[in-house]
Amino acid sequence: MAKLSQDLLRLQNQLQEFKSASGETMITNVLKDDLIDVQRRGKVKEAMLHAWTCYENYAWGQDELQPQMKNGVNSFGGLGATLIDSLDTLYIMGLDEQFQRARE
């Protein structure tokens, strides 16, 4: 976990350096969104939240969810593969509550 925290801090510092070096206006110009992009991102986030909530409810801590059976299976030796694989996605999407629960 310490390695993950160090990597996260390093990436946050790099982002801050980039913002400082390039100026906030350049970043704003690059990241202008149109309505369709905003809607698409919203739908993707909504789908992720649905999938994650189902995983939490029916397969928490197990490798994967079998959605039709509504149970979890340990097809990767019980490592919690979905949980581990989802950490970066939860963080990037700004799903902070879900990220914190998964991290714990």
HELIX and SHEET records of a PDB file:
HELIX    1   1 ALA A    2  SER A   22  1                                  21    
HELIX    2   2 GLU A   24  VAL A   30  1                                   7    
HELIX    3   3 LEU A   35  ALA A   59  1                                  25    
HELIX    4   4 ALA A   81  ILE A   92  1                                  12    
HELIX    5   5 ASP A   96  ARG A  103  1                                   8    
SHEET    1   A 2 GLU A  64  GLN A  66  0                                        
SHEET    2   A 2 ASN A  71  VAL A  73 -1                                        
END                                                                             
